[in-house]
Amino acid sequence: MRRLPLATLPTPLHDLPRLRDALGGPARCPRILVKRDDLTGLALGGNKARKLEFLIADAVDQGATVVLTTGAAQSNHARMTAAAARVAALDVHLVLTADADPPVQGNLLLDRLFGATLHFVPPPADPTLATSDEEAAKVAEVMAALRAQGERPYEIPVGGSSGVGVLGYTYGTQEIIEQLQALHERPTRLYFASGSRGTQAGLTLGAKWCDAHYDVYGVAVSGGESFKRERALRIANEAAGLAAIATRVTDDDLVTDQGYFGDGYGIPTPGCLEAIRLVARHEGVLLDPVYTAKAMACLIDHVRTGQLDPASSVLFLHTGGAPALFAHAHLF
Ligand SMILES: Cc1ncc(COP(=O)(O)O)c(C=O)c1O
């Protein structure tokens, strides 16, 4: 598949020594490495830049005139899709879930700056879920209206999680492995926030393909495990087909810890708020309350409960999300 360069790659990979000290130092805490995909560069960065390099190239190759995607009002994916579409001179429509009058802050403010046409639907009745049937119906309605206007719309599924999008972290894994080799690091585990599962599908396929020595440990930020597992499996293997990779992902390869999303998608937990403060104050690195801080809260908990060997190292994939902090100012 063709790739449209959108991200500034490779992103840095470094360790977090002061966070390690804050968690008890080398006697209690493994070396914590971080892969800085918050610094992918596209419109304030984040993991979606890697998926969008393939998705937007595919949209252009299919002759699309407009891109449509979905997410929450503070969706990082929607913000980055809007920016990526503009790089390719495409128009952009976003179907966003939100209560009435969401604050024009963070990602939503940026969606407006990119000139996206916004369509709002109410949030899902189940707070653990990030998407709803109403959203899917609205997408179908907007797609039909765009076609009726003579446009050629390209639909990017929620989170950019399709077989094409999965290629981002399949190839992104090669970058991680090369950097670890250059640093002579062999982390035992890769922690990251898992939402719509495209990142997980790519990291899991990539790890098998590249024979990675770490296990791929997703931390769920929302519910819907059974359908998301099916999706992860399907899109990982679609990506394997697209990239002509012989290996296949199986259900056993997919690990997604359900213990850290608390009451639901986008609802902060005490652990996630602590993680934001801890990482900001000790490392000058910004996490976000919806995704990365929930994954970091899991890592911190694993350190504190002695689940990780202090003589080992672990890798945390920072997937971005800091723009959402501005829409959560009341929490700090
Ligand atoms: C900051 C951040 N981290 C992690 C994720 C999860 O990625 P995925 O949807 O591929 O599981 C997202 C998705 O929107 C995100 O914005």
The ligand as an SDF file (V2000), in Angstrom:
LIG
                    3D

 16 16  0  0  0  0  0  0  0  0999 V2000
   -4.1930    9.3660   22.4720 C   0  0  0  0  0  0  0  0  0  0  0  0
   -4.7350    8.0630   22.0160 C   0  0  0  0  0  0  0  0  0  0  0  0
   -4.1840    6.9440   22.5040 N   0  0  0  0  0  0  0  0  0  0  0  0
   -4.6300    5.7150   22.1620 C   0  0  0  0  0  0  0  0  0  0  0  0
   -5.6900    5.5800   21.2860 C   0  0  0  0  0  0  0  0  0  0  0  0
   -6.1760    4.2040   20.9780 C   0  0  0  0  0  0  0  0  0  0  0  0
   -5.8450    3.7940   19.7000 O   0  0  0  0  0  0  0  0  0  0  0  0
   -6.7700    2.7270   18.9660 P   0  0  0  0  0  0  0  0  0  0  0  0
   -8.0690    3.4070   18.6970 O   0  0  0  0  0  0  0  0  0  0  0  0
   -6.0130    2.3900   17.7470 O   0  0  0  0  0  0  0  0  0  0  0  0
   -6.9500    1.5850   19.8810 O   0  0  0  0  0  0  0  0  0  0  0  0
   -6.2900    6.7310   20.7380 C   0  0  0  0  0  0  0  0  0  0  0  0
   -7.4450    6.6030   19.8320 C   0  0  0  0  0  0  0  0  0  0  0  0
   -8.1390    7.5020   19.5170 O   0  0  0  0  0  0  0  0  0  0  0  0
   -5.7980    7.9960   21.1030 C   0  0  0  0  0  0  0  0  0  0  0  0
   -6.3310    9.1180   20.6290 O   0  0  0  0  0  0  0  0  0  0  0  0
  1  2  1  0
  2  3  1  0
  2 15  2  0
  3  4  2  0
  4  5  1  0
  5  6  1  0
  5 12  2  0
  6  7  1  0
  7  8  1  0
  8  9  2  0
  8 10  1  0
  8 11  1  0
 12 13  1  0
 12 15  1  0
 13 14  2  0
 15 16  1  0
M  END
$$$$
